[in-house]
Amino acid sequence: MMEISTDPALPFALGIVLAWLAGVRVYLTLFGVGVAAHFGWMELPQSLALAQSPWVLGVCAAMALIEFATDKIPGVDSIWDLVHTLVRIPAGAFLEASMTGMVLGAAVATLSHGLKSGTRVLINTSPEPASNWTASLAEDGLVVAAFWLAVVHPGLALLLLVVATLAFIAMIVFLYRLMRRVARRLRSAEA
């Protein structure tokens, strides 16, 4: 069993990673927390003990499956993201605060949620569905892999998510500039 260390850096890293993941896939993250605790892979603080409940696990699993399907549909995924701003950010804050007693999690969840939503808005302008499916599956894989890594090596998971965040920001900037260039060329071709 991985116990929450008395070293303040490990729970801090784990809390930040969980908040970041909640900003991308809140139900999958909560399901992972509950499953990890249920199987003894990590010890949860008392404030998160409810995550192990069969009811919470069932609801989170069902919602994760709905989110998995919904997130693959261009346009619908953006509406889902908009509505889930009200869920992801408080969940990220709660997960992080439960681990370390801080409230940095809301900012971290807001950042990852904003990057995910911003990237999706740009990707949804593409007429083909492959880019949307690819981005969604990459997000699914990122959350599962980062969660596993956070349970085993929270510090390394935090470092990799910082790198992923920087990559997301660079991708959004690149896509935005590309779209502006294409739009300018289309306007000049029409003139």
C-alpha positions as CSV (number, residue, x, y, z in Angstrom):
1,M,0.0,0.0,0.0
2,M,1.3,3.5,-0.8
3,E,0.7,5.6,2.3
4,I,0.6,9.3,2.2
5,S,4.1,10.2,3.3
6,T,4.9,12.6,6.1
7,D,7.2,14.3,3.6
8,P,5.2,17.4,2.7
9,A,6.4,17.3,-0.9
10,L,4.7,14.0,-1.8
11,P,1.1,14.8,-0.7
12,F,1.6,18.2,-2.2
13,A,2.6,16.7,-5.6
14,L,-0.2,14.1,-5.4
15,G,-2.8,16.8,-4.6
16,I,-1.7,19.0,-7.4
17,V,-1.7,16.1,-9.9
18,L,-5.2,15.0,-8.8
19,A,-6.4,18.6,-9.2
20,W,-4.9,18.9,-12.7
21,L,-6.4,15.6,-13.7
22,A,-9.8,16.6,-12.3
23,G,-9.7,19.6,-14.6
24,V,-9.5,17.3,-17.6
25,R,-11.5,14.2,-16.6
26,V,-13.1,14.7,-13.2
27,Y,-15.1,11.5,-13.0
28,L,-12.3,9.2,-14.2
29,T,-10.0,10.9,-11.6
30,L,-12.5,10.4,-8.8
31,F,-13.1,6.8,-9.9
32,G,-9.3,6.3,-9.9
33,V,-9.0,7.7,-6.4
34,G,-11.7,5.4,-5.1
35,V,-10.3,2.3,-6.8
36,A,-6.8,3.0,-5.7
37,A,-8.0,3.3,-2.1
38,H,-10.3,0.3,-2.4
39,F,-7.4,-1.9,-3.5
40,G,-5.0,-0.4,-0.9
41,W,-2.7,1.2,-3.5
42,M,-3.0,4.5,-1.6
43,E,-4.4,5.6,1.7
44,L,-6.9,8.4,1.5
45,P,-7.3,11.1,4.1
46,Q,-10.6,11.0,6.0
47,S,-12.1,13.8,3.8
48,L,-11.8,11.5,0.7
49,A,-12.9,8.2,2.3
50,L,-16.3,8.4,0.7
51,A,-14.6,7.9,-2.7
52,Q,-14.3,4.2,-1.9
53,S,-18.0,3.8,-1.5
54,P,-19.5,1.4,-4.0
55,W,-22.2,4.0,-4.8
56,V,-19.6,6.7,-5.5
57,L,-17.5,4.3,-7.5
58,G,-20.6,3.2,-9.6
59,V,-21.7,6.8,-10.2
60,C,-18.2,7.9,-11.1
61,A,-17.7,4.9,-13.5
62,A,-21.0,5.6,-15.2
63,M,-20.3,9.3,-15.5
64,A,-16.7,8.5,-16.8
65,L,-18.2,6.3,-19.5
66,I,-20.7,9.0,-20.5
67,E,-17.9,11.6,-20.6
68,F,-15.8,9.2,-22.6
69,A,-18.5,9.0,-25.3
70,T,-19.7,12.6,-25.1
71,D,-16.1,13.9,-25.4
72,K,-15.7,12.3,-28.9
73,I,-18.6,14.4,-30.5
74,P,-17.4,17.8,-31.9
75,G,-19.5,20.6,-30.4
76,V,-21.1,18.4,-27.8
77,D,-17.8,18.1,-26.1
78,S,-17.5,21.9,-25.8
79,I,-21.0,22.1,-24.3
80,W,-20.0,19.3,-21.9
81,D,-16.8,21.2,-21.0
82,L,-18.7,24.4,-20.4
83,V,-21.2,22.7,-18.0
84,H,-18.5,20.8,-16.3
85,T,-16.6,24.0,-15.4
86,L,-19.0,23.9,-12.4
87,V,-17.8,20.4,-11.5
88,R,-14.2,20.2,-12.4
89,I,-12.8,23.2,-10.7
90,P,-14.4,22.6,-7.3
91,A,-13.5,18.9,-7.5
92,G,-9.9,19.8,-8.2
93,A,-9.9,22.2,-5.3
94,F,-11.3,19.6,-3.0
95,L,-8.9,16.8,-4.1
96,E,-5.9,19.0,-3.6
97,A,-7.1,20.5,-0.3
98,S,-7.9,17.0,1.0
99,M,-4.3,16.0,0.4
100,T,-2.4,19.1,1.7
101,G,-4.9,21.4,3.3
102,M,-4.3,24.1,0.7
103,V,-6.7,25.5,-1.9
104,L,-4.2,25.7,-4.8
105,G,-6.2,22.9,-6.5
106,A,-8.9,25.3,-7.8
107,A,-6.2,27.3,-9.8
108,V,-4.6,24.1,-11.1
109,A,-7.9,22.6,-12.1
110,T,-8.9,25.9,-13.7
111,L,-5.7,25.9,-15.7
112,S,-6.0,22.3,-16.9
113,H,-9.7,22.7,-17.6
114,G,-9.0,25.9,-19.6
115,L,-6.3,24.3,-21.6
116,K,-8.5,21.3,-22.4
117,S,-11.5,23.4,-23.3
118,G,-9.4,25.9,-25.3
119,T,-7.7,23.2,-27.3
120,R,-11.1,21.6,-28.0
121,V,-12.6,24.9,-29.2
122,L,-9.8,25.2,-31.7
123,I,-9.9,21.5,-32.7
124,N,-13.7,21.7,-33.2
125,T,-13.3,24.2,-36.1
126,S,-11.7,21.3,-38.1
127,P,-14.3,19.7,-40.4
128,E,-13.1,16.2,-39.9
129,P,-13.8,14.2,-36.7
130,A,-10.4,12.4,-36.5
131,S,-8.7,15.3,-34.7
132,N,-11.4,15.4,-32.1
133,W,-11.2,11.7,-31.5
134,T,-7.4,11.8,-31.3
135,A,-7.4,14.7,-28.8
136,S,-10.0,13.0,-26.7
137,L,-8.3,9.6,-26.6
138,A,-5.0,11.4,-25.8
139,E,-6.7,13.1,-22.9
140,D,-8.1,9.7,-21.7
141,G,-4.6,8.1,-21.9
142,L,-3.0,11.1,-20.2
143,V,-5.3,11.0,-17.3
144,V,-4.9,7.2,-16.8
145,A,-1.1,7.2,-17.2
146,A,-0.7,10.3,-15.0
147,F,-3.0,9.0,-12.3
148,W,-1.0,5.7,-12.2
149,L,2.3,7.6,-12.1
150,A,0.9,9.9,-9.3
151,V,0.1,6.9,-7.1
152,V,3.6,5.4,-7.7
153,H,5.8,8.5,-8.0
154,P,3.8,11.8,-7.3
155,G,6.8,14.0,-7.7
156,L,7.6,12.6,-11.2
157,A,3.9,12.9,-12.1
158,L,3.9,16.5,-11.1
159,L,7.0,17.2,-13.2
160,L,5.5,15.5,-16.2
161,L,2.2,17.4,-15.9
162,V,4.1,20.7,-15.8
163,V,5.8,19.7,-19.1
164,A,2.4,18.6,-20.5
165,T,0.9,21.9,-19.4
166,L,3.6,23.8,-21.2
167,A,3.1,21.6,-24.3
168,F,-0.7,22.2,-24.2
169,I,-0.1,26.0,-24.0
170,A,2.4,25.8,-27.0
171,M,-0.1,23.7,-29.0
172,I,-2.9,26.2,-28.3
173,V,-0.7,29.1,-29.4
174,F,0.4,27.1,-32.5
175,L,-3.2,26.2,-33.5
176,Y,-4.4,29.7,-32.9
177,R,-1.7,31.2,-35.1
178,L,-2.3,28.5,-37.8
179,M,-6.0,29.2,-37.8
180,R,-5.4,33.0,-38.1
181,R,-3.0,32.4,-41.0
182,V,-5.5,30.1,-42.8
183,A,-8.3,32.7,-42.2
184,R,-6.2,35.5,-43.6
185,R,-5.4,33.4,-46.7
186,L,-9.0,32.6,-47.2
187,R,-10.0,36.3,-46.9
188,S,-7.3,37.4,-49.3
189,A,-8.3,34.6,-51.8
190,E,-11.9,35.9,-51.7
191,A,-10.9,39.5,-52.4
